[in-house]
Amino acid sequence: MDTIYWSRRRSLAVVGKGTRREATGALNDGDSAISAFLAGGFKSAHVEDLRVATATVMATSGKAVTKAGNAALTDGSPAALEKFLTTDQFVRHGSRGQLTCARRGAGPDSGNLPLPQEPREA
């Protein structure tokens, strides 16, 4: 699968309450609000959703995951938060943590947010 597919998949996977709230507001406010949202107005809501997802993972994790999550929150960039959610939380959890996350389900409202990872090339 190509990088564009995974980038889109990641973006869709992290749409949470903040992004839905802002998108709904834009839809209700008309064409100019929709244009502004699509031109970049969604970015702050997207970061809000990433921060909420990171905090949710941290709340159910041990010290190593919490430390990695705090580092991502301190950095605050979408890239750091996405890296924590797609990679760092699993490295810190280990195999048992990955299975626990998979068993709980995925999604911003599920209590945990494991995101799809890009396949690794051999």
C-alpha positions in Angstrom: 0.0 0.0 0.0 1.3 3.4 -0.8 2.1 6.3 1.5 -0.8 8.4 0.3 -3.2 5.7 1.2 -1.8 5.4 4.7 -1.7 9.2 5.2 -5.4 9.4 4.3 -6.2 6.4 6.5 -4.4 8.0 9.5 -6.2 11.3 9.0 -9.6 9.6 8.9 -8.7 7.4 11.9 -8.0 10.3 14.2 -11.2 12.4 13.5 -12.5 12.9 16.9 -15.0 15.1 18.6 -13.1 18.4 18.0 -12.9 17.9 14.3 -16.5 16.7 14.1 -17.6 19.8 16.1 -15.7 22.2 13.8 -16.8 20.5 10.6 -20.4 20.6 11.8 -20.1 24.3 12.6 -18.6 24.9 9.1 -21.4 23.0 7.4 -24.0 25.0 9.4 -22.4 28.4 8.7 -22.3 28.1 4.9 -19.9 28.1 1.9 -17.4 30.6 3.2 -17.1 28.7 6.5 -16.7 25.4 4.7 -13.9 26.9 2.5 -12.1 28.3 5.5 -12.4 24.9 7.3 -11.0 23.0 4.3 -8.2 25.6 3.8 -6.8 24.9 7.2 -9.4 25.7 9.8 -9.5 22.1 10.7 -5.9 22.0 11.9 -6.5 23.2 15.5 -9.4 20.8 16.0 -7.2 18.0 14.6 -4.4 18.7 17.1 -7.1 18.8 19.9 -8.2 15.4 18.8 -4.7 14.1 18.8 -4.1 15.5 22.3 -7.2 13.9 23.7 -6.3 10.6 22.1 -2.8 10.8 23.6 -4.2 11.6 27.1 -6.6 8.7 26.8 -3.8 6.3 26.0 -1.7 7.7 28.9 -4.6 7.3 31.4 -4.6 3.5 30.8 -0.9 3.0 30.6 2.2 2.5 32.7 5.1 4.9 33.4 7.0 4.3 30.2 4.0 5.1 28.0 3.0 8.0 30.1 6.6 9.5 29.8 6.5 9.1 26.0 3.0 10.6 25.9 4.1 13.6 28.0 7.0 14.2 25.7 4.6 14.2 22.7 2.2 16.6 24.5 5.0 18.9 25.4 6.2 19.0 21.8 2.6 19.6 20.8 3.2 19.1 17.0 0.8 16.9 15.0 3.9 14.9 14.0 5.0 14.2 17.6 1.4 13.3 18.7 0.8 11.0 15.7 4.2 9.3 16.3 3.2 8.6 19.8 -0.2 7.2 18.8 1.1 5.1 15.9 4.4 3.9 17.2 5.7 5.0 20.6 2.8 3.7 22.7 3.2 0.2 21.2 6.9 0.1 21.6 6.5 1.1 25.3 3.6 -1.3 25.8 5.3 -4.3 24.0 3.4 -7.2 22.5 0.9 -7.5 25.5 0.0 -3.9 25.2 -0.7 -4.2 21.5 -3.0 -7.1 22.0 -4.8 -5.2 24.8 -5.3 -2.2 22.6 -6.6 -4.4 19.8 -9.0 -6.1 22.1 -10.5 -2.8 23.4 -11.3 -1.6 19.9 -10.2 1.5 18.1 -11.5 5.0 17.6 -11.5 8.3 19.4 -14.5 7.4 21.5 -13.5 3.8 22.4 -11.2 4.7 25.3 -8.1 3.9 23.3 -6.8 4.9 19.9 -4.4 2.5 18.2 -4.0 3.7 14.7 -3.1 1.6 11.6 0.6 1.3 11.1 2.3 1.4 7.7 3.5 -2.0 6.7 7.2 -2.4 7.2 9.3 -3.3 4.2 11.5 -6.3 4.5 
